[in-house]
């Protein structure tokens, strides 16, 4: 149990036992952590909330509660502030010895769908957020004790495949490299705009491929490993956990027949202008809600259909308690349609399906672009940050190995993405994200490296606690808030909570470092041993947060 939960539960259990508070509703009472710790370690609005029920002024009610709070064995003092807030201060020994326990949660099996890379297409900037945020949520879920099954639902079935194959056919291409493959789709898509016969050929190839034509299947099997290899290179470079499954529309299409049967058994499929649709609009809808399309007017299966079939596949293979998708906001309507149909055929309940969308990344003057004016791809962004990191290290006069600078660059890129509200757009500034000061990834890593350097110089020894300085207490209280932060980050699906926690923790670590010397010769032995223990607790907590964000701590900075 985390410290906040322990204190909150203890206080609420105590209030129930106070005779003067018998028969009153305590459900709206909250326990809070003051922004300014000088007022107290925790506070409660109990007296303010109960004034109407008891017909007494808040300070008078607080006077009743105070003596009981002071009897709690972990409380050193309780006082009244303002109109009736109660501030609570914990005993130093209790804070020092309290250990964060593993969260006591009901473990779930969770399918996590993020990445969504496309075969034979370069990864673009939109893949950055789904990859980084998805990976961090996956890591946090595992840390909390959930069983996660991660999916990279690849685009490998529809019109883009037909365009790529048509381009290969048109240009009689026999040898394919990863770099060349990245160019086939944009070249084909641009050519198709002014060449309707080519576009029609791509449509024919797409249909033949989906029907199992051996020629196109053989070509697909030729470039698929090349594309998957490029995807895996990106995954490794971003420091992500490997996906448990890289399966997309091609795999989902195998399950269209049983899904269609489920739809027909419930008489949900209707014909509309030659297409097969499902009406998903509800009377309560205030915004447009177009129908779900299973087959289009040409009889081809659709993006809607394969996403529903993918859900069916996951149901019969994983039978997850929850399925979480992470894509950009433009797919919100699509997933609402898919979820409604999944509920109609009893695949999943509404609370089991989630779509967590993310905002866009922009440059200072609009869409992010490379120096030559083209839209920035994912590899472009990585390269831009790497160059900025090398420049920053050079300007600082440091001499660091390339591997270390690469770690710094990746931390800069990933932390910058994680610290923003997932659903909000943000401005990307490569020069800013690689700074060693401020709310940046390099600052987080530098703090960890500094702490580790201290701990390497002196062994930990048991120590007695008689007192602690304010900066020591504040740091320990932040450390003990880690579990609550992690739970909040996961259940709210907001990775900025863990990123900003890491930054706040680093700030308190550096204040502690400057104000509470450890290895200096004039430091008392008891102070040194106590501070080493605190430094060790801080390092373990910070390194765990860093790992959950998918960052790596370099040996030096």
C-alpha positions in Angstrom: 0.0 0.0 0.0 1.4 3.4 -0.9 1.9 6.1 1.8 -1.0 8.3 0.6 -3.4 5.3 0.7 -2.2 4.3 4.1 -2.5 7.7 5.6 -5.9 8.3 3.9 -7.4 5.0 5.1 -6.0 5.4 8.6 -7.5 8.9 9.0 -10.9 7.9 7.5 -11.1 4.9 9.8 -10.3 7.1 12.8 -13.0 9.6 12.0 -15.6 6.9 12.0 -14.7 6.0 15.6 -15.0 9.6 17.0 -18.3 9.7 19.1 -19.1 13.2 18.1 -19.1 12.2 14.4 -21.4 9.3 14.8 -24.3 9.2 12.2 -22.7 11.7 9.9 -21.9 11.2 6.2 -18.1 11.1 5.8 -18.0 10.1 2.1 -17.0 13.6 0.8 -14.0 13.9 3.1 -10.7 14.0 1.3 -7.1 13.7 2.3 -4.7 15.9 0.3 -1.0 16.6 -0.1 -0.3 20.3 0.4 1.7 22.0 -2.3 3.7 23.7 0.4 5.1 20.9 2.7 5.9 23.5 5.4 2.2 23.5 6.3 2.1 19.7 6.8 2.7 16.4 5.1 -1.0 15.8 4.6 -4.2 17.8 5.2 -7.9 17.1 5.4 -11.0 19.2 4.8 -13.0 17.1 7.2 -14.0 20.0 9.5 -15.1 22.1 6.5 -17.2 19.3 5.0 -19.0 18.4 8.3 -19.9 21.9 9.4 -23.4 21.8 7.8 -24.2 18.3 9.1 -23.1 19.1 12.7 -24.3 22.7 12.8 -20.9 23.9 14.2 -18.2 26.1 12.8 -15.3 24.3 11.1 -12.6 25.3 13.7 -14.8 23.9 16.5 -15.2 20.6 14.7 -11.4 20.6 14.0 -10.8 21.0 17.7 -12.8 17.8 18.3 -10.8 15.8 15.6 -7.3 17.0 16.5 -6.7 15.0 19.7 -7.7 11.8 18.0 -5.3 12.5 15.1 -2.4 13.1 17.5 -3.0 9.6 18.9 -2.1 7.9 15.6 1.3 6.3 16.1 2.7 7.8 12.8 1.6 11.4 13.5 3.9 13.8 15.4 1.7 16.8 15.2 -1.7 18.1 13.9 -2.8 21.7 13.7 -5.6 23.9 12.4 -5.1 26.3 9.6 -7.3 29.1 8.1 -11.0 28.5 8.5 -10.7 24.9 9.6 -8.3 22.9 7.5 -6.4 20.3 9.5 -2.7 19.8 8.7 -0.9 16.6 9.7 2.8 16.1 10.1 4.3 12.6 10.2 7.1 11.2 12.4 10.5 11.3 10.9 11.2 7.7 11.8 8.0 6.5 10.2 8.8 8.3 7.0 12.3 6.9 6.9 11.2 3.3 7.5 8.1 3.2 5.5 8.5 1.1 2.4 6.5 1.3 -0.8 4.8 -2.1 -1.3 3.9 -3.6 -4.7 0.4 -2.3 -5.5 -2.4 -4.6 -4.4 -4.4 -4.7 -7.6 -6.6 -7.2 -9.4 -4.4 -8.3 -12.3 -6.0 -8.2 -15.7 -5.1 -9.5 -19.2 -4.8 -6.4 -21.3 -4.4 -6.3 -25.1 -2.5 -3.1 -26.0 -2.7 -2.0 -29.6 -0.1 0.7 -30.5 2.5 1.3 -33.2 0.2 0.6 -36.1 3.1 0.7 -38.6 2.5 0.2 -42.3 4.2 -2.3 -44.6 6.3 -0.8 -47.4 5.8 2.7 -46.0 8.2 4.8 -44.0 7.2 5.5 -40.4 6.0 9.1 -40.0 5.9 11.6 -37.1 2.5 10.3 -36.1 4.1 7.0 -35.2 6.3 8.6 -32.6 3.6 9.2 -30.0 1.8 5.9 -30.4 5.2 4.1 -30.0 6.6 6.0 -27.0 3.3 6.4 -25.1 2.1 2.9 -25.9 5.4 1.4 -24.8 5.4 3.3 -21.5 1.8 2.3 -20.7 2.8 -1.3 -21.5 5.8 -1.1 -19.1 3.7 0.5 -16.3 0.9 -2.1 -16.7 3.5 -4.9 -16.4 5.1 -3.2 -13.4 1.7 -3.1 -11.7 1.2 -6.8 -12.2 -1.1 -6.9 -15.3 -0.5 -9.4 -18.1 -0.1 -7.4 -21.2 -0.2 -8.6 -24.8 1.1 -5.9 -27.2 0.0 -5.7 -30.8 1.6 -3.8 -33.7 -1.5 -3.9 -36.0 0.3 -3.4 -39.3 -1.3 -2.1 -42.5 -0.6 -5.0 -44.9 -3.8 -5.6 -46.8 -5.6 -2.7 -48.5 -5.1 -0.3 -51.3 -1.5 0.7 -50.3 -0.4 -3.0 -51.0 -2.0 -2.8 -54.4 -0.2 0.5 -55.2 3.2 -0.9 -54.2 2.7 -4.1 -56.2 1.5 -2.2 -59.2 4.5 0.1 -59.0 6.9 -2.9 -58.8 5.1 -4.5 -61.8 5.1 -1.3 -63.8 8.8 -0.7 -63.3 9.8 -4.4 -63.6 11.6 -4.2 -60.3 13.2 -7.5 -59.2 15.7 -6.5 -56.5 14.2 -4.7 -53.5 16.1 -2.9 -50.7 14.6 -1.4 -47.5 15.5 2.1 -48.7 13.9 1.6 -52.1 10.8 0.0 -50.6 10.2 3.1 -48.6 9.9 5.1 -51.8 7.5 2.8 -53.7 4.3 3.8 -52.0 4.7 7.6 -52.2 5.9 7.4 -55.8 3.0 5.1 -56.7 0.4 7.2 -54.9 1.6 10.4 -56.6 1.7 8.7 -60.1 -1.9 7.3 -59.5 -3.2 10.9 -59.1 -2.8 11.6 -62.8 -2.9 8.1 -64.2 -6.4 6.5 -63.7 -5.4 3.4 -65.6 -2.6 2.8 -63.1 -4.9 3.4 -60.2 -7.4 0.9 -61.7 -4.6 -1.6 -62.1 -3.7 -1.2 -58.4 -7.3 -1.8 -57.5 -7.4 -5.0 -59.5 -4.1 -6.2 -57.9 -5.5 -5.4 -54.4 -8.6 -7.5 -55.1 -6.6 -10.4 -56.6 -4.1 -10.3 -53.7 -7.0 -10.4 -51.1 -8.5 -13.4 -53.0 -5.2 -15.3 -52.6 -3.6 -14.9 -56.1 -0.3 -16.7 -55.9 1.7 -14.1 -57.9 0.8 -11.3 -55.6 1.2 -13.4 -52.5 4.7 -14.4 -53.6 5.6 -10.7 -54.1 4.1 -9.8 -50.8 6.1 -12.5 -49.1 9.2 -11.1 -50.8 9.0 -7.5 -49.5 7.2 -8.3 -46.2 10.4 -9.5 -44.3 12.3 -6.4 -45.6 9.6 -4.1 -44.2 9.4 -5.9 -40.9 13.2 -5.7 -40.6 13.0 -1.9 -41.0 10.2 -1.8 -38.3 12.2 -3.8 -35.9 15.2 -1.5 -36.4 13.1 1.4 -35.4 11.7 -0.4 -32.4 15.2 -1.2 -31.2 16.4 2.3 -31.8 13.6 3.8 -29.8 14.4 1.4 -26.9 10.9 -0.1 -27.0 9.9 -3.5 -25.7 9.4 -5.9 -28.6 5.8 -6.3 -29.6 4.3 -9.6 -28.6 2.4 -9.8 -31.9 3.0 -8.1 -35.2 -0.3 -8.9 -37.0 -2.4 -6.7 -39.1 -5.3 -6.7 -41.6 -4.0 -9.8 -43.5 -4.3 -11.9 -40.4 -7.7 -10.3 -39.4 -9.1 -11.1 -42.9 -8.9 -14.8 -42.1 -11.7 -14.3 -39.5 -14.1 -12.3 -41.6 -16.4 -15.3 -42.2 -17.2 -16.1 -38.6 -17.6 -12.4 -37.9 -20.0 -12.1 -40.8 -22.0 -15.0 -39.4 -22.3 -13.3 -36.0 -23.6 -10.2 -37.7 -26.1 -12.1 -39.9 -27.3 -14.3 -37.0 -28.4 -11.0 -35.3 -29.7 -9.5 -38.6 -27.4 -6.6 -38.3 -26.1 -6.4 -41.8 -28.2 -4.3 -44.2 -27.7 -3.4 -47.9 -27.1 0.2 -48.8 -26.2 1.3 -52.3 -24.6 -2.1 -52.9 -22.6 -2.0 -49.6 -23.2 -4.1 -46.5 -23.5 -1.9 -43.5 -24.5 -2.0 -39.8 -26.5 1.0 -38.4 -24.7 2.1 -35.2 -26.4 5.4 -34.6 -28.2 5.8 -31.3 -31.1 8.1 -30.5 -28.9 9.8 -27.9 -26.2 10.7 -30.4 -25.9 14.5 -30.9 -23.0 14.3 -33.4 -23.1 12.5 -36.8 -22.6 8.8 -36.6 -22.3 7.1 -40.0 -23.0 3.4 -40.4 -20.3 0.8 -40.0 -19.3 -0.6 -43.4 -18.5 -4.3 -43.6 -18.3 -4.7 -47.4 -18.1 -1.8 -49.8 -20.2 -1.4 -52.9 -17.6 -3.5 -54.9 -17.9 -6.3 -52.4 -14.4 -5.8 -50.9 -13.9 -6.0 -47.2 -13.1 -2.7 -45.4 -11.0 -1.2 -42.7 -14.0 -1.4 -40.4 -14.4 -5.1 -41.1 -10.8 -6.0 -40.5 -10.6 -4.1 -37.3 -13.7 -5.9 -36.1 -12.2 -9.2 -37.2 -9.0 -8.3 -35.3 -11.1 -7.9 -32.2 -12.7 -11.3 -32.8 -9.2 -12.9 -33.2 -8.1 -11.4 -29.9 -11.2 -12.6 -28.2 -10.8 -16.2 -29.2 -7.0 -16.2 -28.7 -6.3 -13.9 -25.7 -9.8 -13.4 -24.2 -8.6 -10.2 -22.6 -10.3 -8.3 -19.8 -9.5 -5.1 -21.6 -8.4 -3.9 -25.0 -6.6 -0.5 -25.3 -5.9 1.2 -28.6 -3.6 4.2 -28.9 -3.9 6.1 -32.2 -4.3 9.8 -33.2 -7.6 11.6 -32.6 -8.7 11.3 -36.3 -9.6 7.6 -35.7 -11.9 8.3 -32.7 -15.1 8.0 -34.8 -13.8 4.8 -36.5 -13.2 3.1 -33.1 -16.5 4.2 -31.7 -18.2 2.5 -34.7 -16.1 -0.7 -34.3 -16.7 -0.8 -30.5 -20.5 -0.4 -30.9 -20.6 -3.3 -33.4 -18.4 -5.4 -31.1 -20.9 -4.8 -28.3 -23.9 -5.7 -30.6 -22.5 -9.1 -31.3 -21.5 -9.6 -27.6 -17.7 -9.8 -28.3 -16.9 -7.3 -25.5 -18.7 -5.1 -23.0 -18.4 -1.3 -23.4 -16.1 -0.9 -20.4 -13.6 -3.4 -21.9 -12.8 -1.4 -25.0 -10.8 1.8 -24.9 -9.5 4.2 -27.5 -6.9 6.6 -26.1 -6.1 9.2 -28.7 -3.1 11.5 -28.8 -2.4 15.0 -30.2 -0.1 16.1 -32.9 3.6 17.2 -32.9 4.2 20.5 -34.6 7.2 22.7 -35.5 7.5 26.3 -34.4 5.8 27.5 -37.5 3.3 24.7 -38.3 3.8 21.1 -39.4 7.2 19.7 -38.5 9.5 19.6 -41.6 13.1 18.7 -42.5 15.6 21.2 -43.8 14.6 20.5 -47.4 11.0 21.4 -46.6 9.6 17.9 -46.7 7.3 16.5 -44.0 9.4 15.0 -41.2 9.4 11.2 -40.9 10.2 9.4 -37.7 13.8 8.7 -38.7 14.2 12.4 -39.5 13.1 13.3 -36.0 15.5 10.8 -34.4 18.3 12.2 -36.6 17.5 15.8 -35.8 17.6 15.1 -32.0 20.8 13.1 -32.3 22.5 16.0 -34.1 21.2 18.5 -31.6 22.5 16.3 -28.7 26.0 15.9 -30.2 26.1 19.7 -30.8 25.0 20.4 -27.2 27.6 18.0 -25.7 30.4 19.5 -27.9 29.4 23.1 -26.8 29.5 22.0 -23.2 33.1 20.9 -23.5 32.4 17.4 -22.5 33.9 14.4 -24.2 31.4 11.5 -24.1 31.3 8.2 -26.1 28.9 8.1 -29.0 26.8 5.5 -27.2 26.3 7.8 -24.3 25.3 10.7 -26.5 22.8 8.5 -28.3 21.3 7.6 -24.9 21.0 11.3 -24.1 19.4 12.0 -27.4 16.8 9.2 -27.1 16.0 10.3 -23.5 15.6 13.9 -24.8 13.2 12.8 -27.5 11.1 10.3 -25.4 10.9 12.4 -22.2 9.8 15.4 -24.2 6.9 13.4 -25.7 5.9 11.8 -22.4 5.9 15.0 -20.4 3.1 16.5 -22.5 -0.6 15.8 -22.0 -1.2 12.8 -24.4 -4.3 14.4 -25.9 -2.8 17.8 -26.5 -0.7 19.1 -29.4 2.7 20.4 -28.7 5.6 22.3 -30.3 8.8 20.3 -30.9 12.1 22.2 -30.5 15.1 20.0 -30.9 17.5 22.5 -29.4 15.4 22.8 -26.2 14.8 19.1 -25.6 18.6 18.3 -25.4 19.3 20.9 -22.7 20.9 19.6 -19.5 18.8 22.0 -17.4 15.1 22.3 -17.0 12.3 19.8 -17.7 14.3 17.6 -20.1 15.4 14.0 -20.5 19.1 14.9 -20.2 18.4 16.6 -16.9 16.7 13.4 -15.6 19.6 11.2 -16.7 22.2 13.6 -15.3 20.5 13.5 -11.9 20.6 9.7 -11.9 24.2 9.6 -13.0 25.2 12.1 -10.2 23.4 10.0 -7.5 24.9 6.8 -8.7 28.4 8.3 -8.6 27.9 9.1 -4.9 26.6 5.7 -4.0 29.6 4.0 -5.8 32.0 5.9 -3.5 30.6 4.7 -0.1 29.0 1.5 1.1 25.5 1.6 2.8 25.4 1.0 6.5 22.6 0.6 9.0 21.7 3.8 10.8 19.6 5.2 13.6 17.1 8.0 12.9 16.8 10.7 15.5 16.1 13.7 13.2 16.0 14.7 9.6 16.5 18.0 7.8 13.6 19.5 5.8 15.1 18.7 2.5 15.6 15.0 3.5 12.0 14.8 4.6 10.7 16.4 1.4 12.7 14.0 -0.7 11.5 10.9 1.2 7.9 12.0 1.0 8.2 12.4 -2.8 9.8 8.9 -3.0 6.9 7.5 -1.0 4.5 9.1 -3.4 5.9 7.0 -6.3 3.3 4.2 -6.2 0.4 6.5 -6.2 1.9 8.3 -9.2 2.3 5.1 -11.1 -1.3 3.9 -10.4 -2.6 7.3 -11.4 -0.6 7.4 -14.6 -1.9 4.0 -15.7 -5.5 4.2 -14.7 -5.8 7.7 -16.2 -3.7 6.6 -19.2 -1.6 9.8 -18.8 2.1 9.3 -19.2 2.8 12.9 -18.4 2.1 12.0 -14.7 5.2 9.7 -14.5 7.4 12.1 -16.6 6.6 15.1 -14.4 6.9 13.0 -11.3 10.4 12.1 -12.4 11.2 15.8 -13.0 9.8 16.9 -9.6 11.8 14.0 -7.9 15.0 15.2 -9.6 14.5 18.7 -8.4 14.2 17.5 -4.8 17.2 15.2 -5.3 19.3 18.1 -6.5 18.1 20.4 -3.6 19.0 17.5 -1.3 22.4 17.1 -3.0 23.3 20.8 -2.6 21.9 21.4 1.0 22.7 18.0 2.6 26.3 17.1 1.9 27.1 13.4 2.2 30.8 12.6 1.6 32.4 15.9 2.8 34.9 15.4 5.6 33.1 17.7 8.0 29.8 15.7 7.8 28.8 13.9 11.0 28.9 10.1 10.6 25.2 9.6 11.5 24.2 12.3 9.0 26.4 10.7 6.3 24.9 7.2 6.9 21.3 8.5 6.9 21.8 10.6 3.8 23.4 7.7 2.0 20.3 5.6 2.8 18.1 8.4 1.4 20.3 8.8 -1.7 20.0 5.0 -2.3 16.2 5.1 -2.0 16.1 8.1 -4.3 18.3 6.4 -6.9 16.2 3.2 -6.9 13.0 5.1 -7.3 14.3 7.4 -10.0 15.9 4.5 -12.0 12.6 2.6 -11.8 10.8 5.7 -13.2 13.4 6.0 -15.9 13.1 2.4 -16.9 9.3 2.7 -17.1 9.7 5.5 -19.5 12.0 3.3 -21.6 15.1 5.4 -21.0 18.6 4.2 -20.2 21.0 5.6 -17.6 24.5 6.1 -19.1 27.6 5.4 -17.0 28.7 9.0 -17.2 27.6 12.5 -18.4 
